[in-house]
């Protein structure tokens, strides 16, 4: 078949005009960012009018402009906009939409929303209520599929149990255990417990995150499979009893249970295991009369890839669905629409063939060198790499806020084999330009170069075992470009000032009386506090097209050169000298007694009382931001003074507490 995702070629035949989807003239997309844009593209290709919804924070977002109609549904907070069922339904009714596509996240697996759509006479593009109810609860889903012959991980539900009961059952199941919320997904709230002593703190943390994220703190405890691989199977099922799978995706590369790199097919499965895994996924889907596109997730032991265990079923489109689309040529959004419209599947299992290899990297607005803290700010320049598929949420001029998930793009490479796909993805990441906001692109390239990743020898703990990420040194070409820019700015400023002195004083030529010229240098500071110097004449041979620059309102100079993006703050010679001296003094002094907030957020826990004696590394407080918790620990032993309370909103680098060293 002709794939809608193939790279254009002058020799390609034009794509055939798709058959219309009967009954759908207008579809509302109840989401934002890259997935809203992705759905809108398919709607446009099928001749269906699209309706976007947006919060106040997204009024100027790309998905709003690209839709045929856009409706405001509330303020920035998701609970008052994208999660407001009444507001979304009202927008659908107001615009005459016959159906709603929920994307992923937000209301995509919310059975109450599906019922509200049905009550309003609107088609919910997703499975029926039974599938949402059964698969939306990890405990119920596990028991259900086990009864239909799908292998599951040993464990138990903590629903209705006291902490003492949980501790007893945990001991009987055996450590290590994985504690995870029964509701929700995305790895939020998951805690690894290796001993009975660690269980109380893990339960408290998991319950707090689950209650905040899902409104349900019921826990599921399962045996932790050491060195697991995370493999999921894409299924399609219609309302006429047809169920097929489109192969598997390897989603093993995760950080804190959040997927980072995904690929299709898995490099470790043979044809026989792939068939068994696909059959198990189809059986799980058929057991709940599934309808639409869904994903059945499994754990596979790294040393026994022929053994697999059901974890959960996601009753929606997945973030990583593009890799399946690229290797199968099947538009999953189109299939969702056709199934929701009542059409039978036009694809049989024998029609599914995997062509080549596809790998996807998630680009996040975050600072890997600062512990992957989410980043915010304005996008001064966005440029996607040519020759690959990029599903982007931002463009030049977009603003990344702390209101939503920090993923801003997905870069997906497709090639005849895995090695070529890895090379192509790395090159594409090097060519992806995001200026104005920190991203994880440098970390992604480091991860792709890891020998285990290159060999396909991976498990879900690989990223956690890597050394702490350090931002690369600014390329010489970037420093030279920054120095040239500073020299040009100084020259322009000097020319604008009236002066009766010789031009030698402002030319910064390096001229010296009675001696050789000394090249003028400029100093810059990177985000990690390192000071760099460069002369304007260095790397003058580098073409301007190979270096991209932009300046932010706060004085930072953002430069992309040699596949690396660097944010530089120009410094005067005096300030640069002062900073170097202060750095030397800090190295010789004791650790800082002040504990500061790593990012803007809310204080969700204070773990010690004011005046308590703490040891180095003890958790003092926890900050929640962008759906993640960030613990702040004591830098050394001493007496703590708490400066904040639970519920306080804090800004980045605000002092949370002081730890005075014992005399």
C-alpha positions in Angstrom: 0.0 0.0 0.0 1.1 3.6 -0.4 2.2 5.0 3.0 1.1 8.6 4.0 4.3 8.8 6.0 6.8 8.0 3.2 9.4 10.7 2.3 8.4 12.4 -0.9 10.2 11.4 -4.1 10.0 12.9 -7.5 9.4 9.4 -8.8 6.7 8.5 -6.4 3.2 8.0 -7.7 0.6 10.4 -6.2 -1.1 9.1 -3.1 -4.6 7.8 -3.9 -7.5 9.9 -2.7 -8.8 8.2 0.5 -12.4 6.9 0.7 -14.6 9.3 2.8 -15.5 8.4 6.3 -19.3 8.2 6.3 -21.0 10.2 9.0 -18.1 12.4 10.1 -18.0 15.8 8.6 -16.8 17.6 11.7 -14.5 16.1 14.4 -13.5 17.9 17.6 -9.9 17.2 18.9 -10.0 17.3 22.7 -6.3 17.8 23.2 -3.4 20.1 22.5 0.2 20.1 21.3 1.7 17.7 18.9 -1.0 15.1 19.1 -3.7 17.6 18.3 -1.7 18.7 15.2 -1.2 15.1 14.3 -4.9 14.3 14.4 -5.8 17.4 12.5 -3.4 16.4 9.6 -5.3 13.1 9.1 -8.7 14.9 9.3 -7.6 17.3 6.7 -6.4 14.5 4.4 -9.7 12.7 4.8 -11.7 15.9 4.0 -13.1 16.2 7.6 -13.3 19.6 9.2 -11.5 19.9 12.5 -12.4 21.7 15.7 -9.6 22.6 18.2 -10.1 23.5 21.8 -7.7 25.6 23.8 -6.9 27.1 27.1 -5.8 30.6 27.7 -2.2 29.4 27.8 -2.6 27.9 24.3 -4.5 30.8 22.6 -1.6 31.3 20.2 -0.6 27.6 19.9 -0.1 26.0 16.5 -2.9 23.5 16.8 -5.4 26.4 17.3 -4.3 28.0 14.0 -4.2 24.8 12.0 -7.8 23.7 12.9 -10.7 24.9 10.8 -12.5 26.1 14.0 -11.1 26.8 17.5 -13.0 27.2 20.8 -11.7 28.5 24.1 -12.6 26.1 27.0 -11.0 27.8 30.0 -8.0 29.1 31.8 -4.5 27.5 31.7 -5.0 24.9 34.5 -5.9 21.6 32.8 -8.5 20.9 35.4 -10.4 24.0 34.3 -9.9 23.5 30.6 -8.7 20.2 28.9 -10.1 18.1 31.8 -13.4 20.0 32.0 -15.9 17.5 30.5 -18.8 20.0 30.3 -16.7 22.6 28.5 -15.4 20.1 25.9 -18.9 18.7 25.3 -20.3 22.2 25.0 -17.6 23.0 22.4 -18.5 19.9 20.4 -22.3 20.7 20.5 -21.6 24.4 19.6 -19.6 23.5 16.5 -21.8 20.7 15.3 -19.1 18.0 15.7 -20.3 14.5 15.2 -17.3 12.9 17.0 -14.6 13.7 19.5 -11.0 12.4 19.2 -9.4 12.6 22.6 -5.7 12.0 21.6 -3.8 10.7 24.6 -3.7 11.9 28.2 -6.3 14.2 29.5 -9.8 12.6 28.9 -8.7 9.9 26.5 -9.3 7.0 29.0 -12.1 8.7 31.0 -15.2 6.6 31.1 -17.3 9.5 32.4 -16.3 11.5 29.4 -17.2 8.7 27.0 -20.6 8.5 28.7 -21.0 12.3 28.4 -20.3 12.1 24.7 -22.9 9.3 24.2 -25.5 11.3 26.2 -24.9 14.3 23.9 -25.2 12.2 20.8 -21.5 12.5 19.9 -19.3 9.6 19.0 -16.3 9.0 21.3 -13.4 7.9 19.1 -12.2 5.2 21.4 -13.4 1.9 22.9 -16.7 1.2 24.6 -17.4 1.7 28.3 -16.6 -1.9 29.3 -13.1 -1.7 27.9 -12.5 1.7 29.5 -13.7 0.4 32.9 -11.9 -2.9 32.9 -8.6 -1.8 31.4 -8.7 1.6 33.2 -8.0 -0.1 36.5 -4.7 -2.0 36.6 -5.9 -4.4 39.3 -9.1 -5.3 37.5 -7.3 -5.5 34.1 -4.7 -7.9 35.4 -7.3 -10.2 37.0 -9.5 -10.0 33.9 -6.8 -10.9 31.3 -5.4 -13.7 33.5 -8.8 -15.3 33.3 -8.4 -15.3 29.5 -5.1 -17.0 29.4 -2.8 -14.0 29.2 0.3 -14.4 31.5 0.6 -11.8 34.3 3.3 -10.8 36.9 2.8 -12.1 40.5 1.4 -9.5 42.8 -1.7 -8.2 44.7 -4.1 -5.4 45.0 -3.9 -3.2 48.1 -7.5 -2.0 47.8 -9.1 -2.0 51.2 -6.0 -3.3 53.0 -4.3 -1.7 56.0 -0.6 -0.9 55.9 0.0 -4.0 58.1 -1.9 -6.2 55.6 0.1 -4.7 52.8 3.4 -5.4 54.5 2.3 -9.0 55.2 1.3 -9.6 51.6 4.4 -7.9 50.3 6.5 -10.3 52.4 4.6 -13.3 51.0 5.0 -12.1 47.4 8.7 -11.4 47.9 11.0 -8.4 47.3 11.9 -6.5 45.3 8.4 -5.1 44.5 7.0 -2.4 42.3 4.4 -0.2 43.9 2.2 1.6 41.4 -1.2 3.4 41.3 -4.0 1.3 40.1 -5.5 4.2 38.2 -3.7 6.3 35.6 -0.5 5.5 33.8 2.7 7.2 32.4 4.8 5.8 35.3 3.5 8.5 37.7 3.8 7.4 41.3 5.6 4.2 40.7 8.1 3.3 43.5 10.6 0.4 43.7 10.8 -1.3 47.1 13.7 -3.6 47.8 13.1 -4.3 51.5 10.3 -4.2 54.0 11.9 -1.2 55.7 11.5 0.9 52.5 7.8 0.1 52.1 6.1 2.8 54.3 7.9 5.7 52.5 7.2 4.2 49.1 3.5 3.8 49.8 3.2 7.4 51.1 4.9 8.8 48.1 2.9 6.7 45.6 -0.4 7.5 47.3 0.3 11.2 47.3 1.2 11.3 43.6 -1.7 9.1 42.7 -4.3 11.1 44.6 -3.0 14.3 43.0 -2.8 13.0 39.5 -5.7 10.6 39.3 -7.9 11.3 42.3 -7.5 7.6 43.4 -4.7 6.4 45.7 -5.4 2.7 45.4 -2.2 0.8 45.0 -1.1 -2.3 43.1 2.0 -4.2 44.2 3.8 -6.5 41.8 7.0 -8.6 41.8 9.7 -6.5 40.2 11.3 -8.3 37.2 15.0 -7.5 37.2 16.4 -6.2 33.9 13.0 -6.1 32.2 12.4 -5.0 28.6 9.2 -3.1 28.0 7.5 -4.3 24.8 4.0 -3.3 23.7 1.8 -4.5 20.9 -0.5 -2.3 18.8 -3.9 -3.7 18.2 -6.9 -2.7 16.0 -10.4 -4.0 16.6 -13.7 -3.2 14.9 -17.3 -3.5 16.0 -17.7 -6.6 13.8 -15.4 -8.9 15.7 -12.3 -8.2 13.7 -9.1 -8.0 15.8 -5.5 -7.7 14.4 -2.1 -6.6 15.7 0.4 -4.4 13.9 3.5 -5.8 15.5 5.4 -4.6 18.6 7.2 -1.6 19.8 10.3 -1.7 22.0 9.9 1.0 24.7 12.6 -0.2 27.1 14.6 3.0 27.2 12.8 4.8 30.1 13.7 7.3 32.8 11.6 7.2 36.0 9.1 5.0 34.1 8.7 7.6 31.4 9.6 6.4 27.8 12.4 8.3 26.1 13.3 6.3 23.0 10.9 3.9 21.2 11.4 1.7 18.2 9.7 -0.9 16.0 10.2 -3.7 15.7 12.0 -5.0 18.8 15.5 -6.0 18.1 15.2 -9.1 20.4 12.0 -10.8 19.3 12.0 -13.6 16.7 9.0 -14.4 14.5 7.7 -17.1 16.7 7.7 -14.9 19.9 6.2 -12.0 17.9 3.3 -14.2 16.9 2.7 -15.4 20.4 2.9 -11.9 21.8 0.5 -10.6 19.1 -1.9 -13.4 19.9 -1.9 -12.6 23.6 -2.5 -8.9 22.8 -5.4 -9.8 20.5 -6.9 -12.1 23.2 -6.7 -9.3 25.8 -8.5 -6.9 23.4 -11.1 -9.4 22.4 -11.9 -10.2 26.1 -13.4 -6.7 26.6 -15.0 -6.4 23.1 -12.4 -3.8 22.3 -13.1 -1.2 19.6 -10.5 1.1 18.0 -6.7 1.4 18.4 -5.2 0.2 21.6 -1.9 -1.0 23.0 -1.3 -4.0 25.2 1.9 -3.7 27.3 4.2 -6.5 28.4 7.3 -7.0 30.4 9.9 -9.3 28.9 12.9 -10.6 30.8 16.1 -9.4 29.2 17.7 -12.8 29.6 14.6 -14.7 28.5 12.9 -12.7 25.7 10.6 -15.6 25.0 8.8 -15.0 28.4 6.4 -12.1 28.7 3.9 -10.8 31.2 1.0 -8.5 30.8 1.3 -5.1 32.6 -1.7 -3.1 31.3 -3.7 -2.1 28.3 -3.8 1.6 27.1 -7.2 2.2 25.6 -6.0 5.0 23.4 -3.4 6.1 20.9 0.1 6.0 22.2 2.7 8.8 22.1 5.0 6.3 20.2 2.5 5.3 17.6 4.5 6.9 14.7 7.1 4.1 14.7 4.3 1.6 14.0 2.9 3.8 11.3 6.3 4.1 9.6 7.0 0.3 9.5 3.5 -0.7 8.5 2.3 2.2 6.4 -1.0 2.3 8.3 -2.4 5.6 9.5 -3.7 4.7 13.0 -5.7 7.9 13.3 -7.5 7.1 10.1 -8.2 3.6 11.4 -9.6 5.0 14.6 -12.0 7.2 12.6 -13.2 4.5 10.3 -13.8 2.0 13.2 -15.6 4.7 15.2 -17.8 5.3 12.2 -18.8 1.6 12.1 -16.6 0.4 9.3 -15.1 -3.1 9.4 -11.4 -3.4 9.3 -10.1 -3.3 5.7 -6.8 -4.9 6.9 -6.4 -8.6 7.6 -3.6 -10.0 9.8 -1.9 -11.4 6.7 -1.9 -7.9 5.2 0.4 -6.6 7.9 4.1 -6.6 7.0 6.9 -4.7 8.8 9.1 -2.7 6.5 12.5 -1.7 7.8 13.0 -0.1 11.2 11.8 3.1 12.9 13.1 4.8 16.0 11.5 7.8 17.8 13.1 10.2 20.3 11.0 12.3 22.6 12.2 15.9 22.8 11.5 17.5 26.2 11.9 21.0 27.4 14.1 20.1 30.3 17.7 20.5 31.6 19.4 17.0 31.7 22.5 18.6 33.4 20.3 19.8 36.2 18.7 16.5 36.9 16.2 16.7 34.0 14.3 19.5 35.6 11.6 20.8 33.2 12.4 24.1 31.5 10.1 26.9 30.5 10.4 30.0 28.3 9.9 31.4 24.8 11.0 29.5 21.7 13.2 32.0 19.9 13.7 29.7 16.9 12.4 26.3 16.0 13.6 24.3 12.9 12.8 20.7 12.3 15.4 18.4 10.7 14.9 17.6 7.0 14.3 14.0 5.8 12.6 12.6 8.9 9.2 12.8 10.4 8.9 15.4 13.2 5.7 15.7 15.2 6.2 19.1 16.9 4.1 20.9 19.5 6.0 24.2 19.1 7.2 26.7 16.5 9.2 29.9 16.5 7.4 32.2 18.9 5.8 29.5 21.0 5.9 29.7 24.8 6.6 26.6 26.9 4.9 27.0 30.3 4.8 24.9 33.4 1.1 24.1 32.9 1.5 21.0 30.8 3.7 18.1 30.0 7.2 19.3 28.9 7.4 17.1 25.7 7.6 19.6 22.8 8.4 17.3 19.8 9.0 13.7 18.6 11.7 13.0 16.0 11.2 9.8 14.1 13.6 8.1 11.7 12.8 5.2 9.3 15.5 3.2 7.5 15.9 -0.3 6.0 17.6 -1.6 9.1 18.1 -0.7 12.8 21.7 0.5 12.4 20.8 2.9 9.6 17.8 4.1 11.6 20.0 4.9 14.6 22.4 6.9 12.4 19.6 8.7 10.7 17.9 9.6 14.0 21.2 10.9 15.5 21.8 13.1 12.5 18.2 14.4 12.6 18.6 15.3 16.3 21.8 17.2 15.5 19.9 19.1 12.9 16.9 19.9 15.1 17.2 23.5 16.3 15.4 24.8 19.4 16.7 28.1 20.7 15.4 29.8 23.8 14.4 26.8 25.9 16.7 24.0 27.3 16.0 20.6 25.8 17.2 17.0 26.2 18.5 16.7 22.7 22.1 16.4 23.8 21.2 13.7 26.2 19.2 11.8 23.5 22.3 11.8 21.3 24.5 10.5 24.2 21.9 7.8 24.9 21.8 6.7 21.2 25.6 6.4 21.2 25.6 4.1 24.2 27.1 0.7 23.3 24.2 -1.2 24.9 21.7 0.8 22.9 23.7 0.3 19.7 23.7 -3.5 20.3 20.1 -3.6 21.3 21.2 -5.0 24.7 18.8 -2.9 26.9 16.6 -3.0 30.0 14.5 -0.4 31.7 17.2 0.5 34.1 19.9 1.3 31.5 19.4 5.1 31.7 19.5 5.1 35.5 22.9 3.3 35.4 24.4 5.9 33.0 26.8 8.5 34.5 25.2 11.8 35.4 24.8 13.8 32.2 27.2 16.7 31.6 26.4 19.3 29.0 29.1 19.3 26.2 31.6 22.1 26.0 30.4 24.9 23.7 31.8 24.2 20.2 34.6 26.5 19.2 32.5 27.7 16.3 29.7 28.7 18.7 32.2 30.6 21.0 33.7 32.3 17.9 30.3 33.3 16.6 29.4 34.7 20.1 32.6 36.7 20.2 32.0 38.1 16.7 28.5 39.1 17.7 29.7 40.8 20.8 32.5 42.6 18.9 29.9 43.8 16.3 27.6 45.0 19.1 30.4 46.9 20.8 31.5 48.4 17.5 27.9 49.6 16.8 27.6 51.0 20.3 30.9 52.8 20.0 30.0 54.2 16.6 26.8 55.6 18.1 28.6 57.4 20.9 30.2 60.8 20.1 33.9 60.6 20.9 36.9 62.9 20.5 39.3 60.1 21.3 41.2 58.1 18.7 39.3 55.2 17.1 42.0 52.9 18.4 40.3 53.1 21.9 37.0 51.6 20.7 38.2 49.4 17.8 39.2 46.5 20.1 41.8 45.5 17.5 44.3 44.3 20.1 46.8 47.1 19.1 49.6 47.7 21.6 52.2 50.5 21.6 55.7 49.0 21.2 54.5 45.4 21.1 52.6 42.8 19.1 48.8 43.0 18.9 46.9 40.9 21.4 43.7 39.4 20.2 40.7 40.8 22.0 38.6 38.2 23.7 35.1 38.0 25.0 33.9 36.0 28.1 30.7 34.0 28.4 29.1 31.9 31.1 27.1 28.7 30.5 24.2 27.5 32.6 26.4 25.3 34.7 28.5 28.3 35.8 31.5 27.6 33.6 33.3 30.6 32.1 34.6 30.5 28.5 36.5 32.9 26.4 36.9 33.3 22.7 38.3 35.8 20.1 36.1 37.1 17.2 38.6 36.0 14.6 38.6 32.3 15.7 36.9 29.9 13.2 36.3 32.7 10.7 36.1 30.0 8.0 32.9 28.6 9.5 30.0 29.5 7.1 27.3 31.6 8.8 24.8 29.1 7.5 26.3 26.5 9.8 25.8 28.6 13.0 22.4 29.7 14.1 22.0 32.4 16.8 19.2 34.2 18.7 19.1 36.5 21.7 16.6 36.4 24.5 15.3 39.3 26.5 17.2 38.3 29.5 20.5 38.8 27.7 21.3 35.1 26.9 22.8 34.4 23.5 21.6 31.0 22.1 23.7 29.3 19.5 23.4 26.1 17.5 26.6 24.9 15.9 28.1 21.5 15.1 24.9 19.8 16.3 25.1 21.4 19.8 22.9 24.1 21.2 24.5 26.3 23.9 23.1 29.2 25.9 25.8 31.8 26.7 25.6 34.9 28.9 28.1 37.6 27.9 30.3 38.8 30.7 32.4 41.9 31.1 36.1 41.2 32.0 35.5 42.4 35.5 32.4 40.2 36.1 34.2 37.2 34.5 37.2 37.7 36.9 34.9 38.0 39.9 33.0 34.8 39.0 36.2 32.9 38.6 37.4 34.0 42.0 34.1 33.2 43.6 34.2 29.7 42.1 37.6 29.1 43.5 36.4 30.2 46.9 33.3 27.9 46.8 35.5 24.9 46.0 37.6 25.6 49.1 34.5 26.3 51.4 31.9 24.0 52.9 28.7 23.1 51.1 26.0 25.8 50.9 23.7 25.8 54.0 20.8 27.1 51.9 18.5 24.6 50.2 16.9 26.1 47.1 13.9 25.2 44.9 15.2 23.5 41.8 12.3 24.9 39.7 9.0 26.8 40.2 6.4 24.6 41.8 4.3 23.7 44.9 5.6 22.3 48.1 3.8 19.0 48.5 5.7 17.6 51.5 8.0 18.7 54.3 9.7 15.6 55.6 11.3 16.9 58.8 10.3 19.3 61.6 11.9 22.7 62.2 14.9 22.3 64.4 15.4 18.6 63.6 18.9 17.1 63.3 19.4 15.7 59.8 22.1 13.7 58.0 23.6 14.5 54.6 21.2 13.2 51.9 18.1 13.2 54.1 15.0 14.4 52.3 13.9 17.8 53.6 11.1 18.8 51.2 9.5 17.8 47.9 8.5 20.2 45.1 5.8 19.2 42.6 5.9 20.7 39.1 4.9 19.5 35.6 3.3 16.3 37.0 6.6 15.3 38.7 8.0 15.3 42.2 11.5 16.7 42.9 13.0 15.9 46.3 15.3 18.4 48.0 17.9 16.8 50.3 20.3 18.1 53.0 23.8 18.8 51.6 25.4 18.0 54.9 24.6 17.0 58.5 23.3 19.6 60.8 20.2 21.3 62.3 17.5 22.3 59.8 15.5 25.4 59.7 12.4 25.2 57.5 11.3 28.3 55.6 8.3 26.9 53.7 5.1 25.0 54.4 3.1 22.4 52.5 1.0 24.1 49.9 3.4 27.1 49.3 4.1 28.1 45.7 7.8 28.7 45.3 9.9 30.2 42.5 13.1 28.7 41.1 16.1 29.1 43.5 13.9 30.3 46.4 15.3 29.2 49.7 13.3 26.3 51.2 15.4 25.6 54.3 18.8 26.1 56.0 21.0 23.3 57.4 23.4 24.7 59.9 26.4 22.4 60.4 26.9 21.0 64.0 29.7 22.7 65.9 
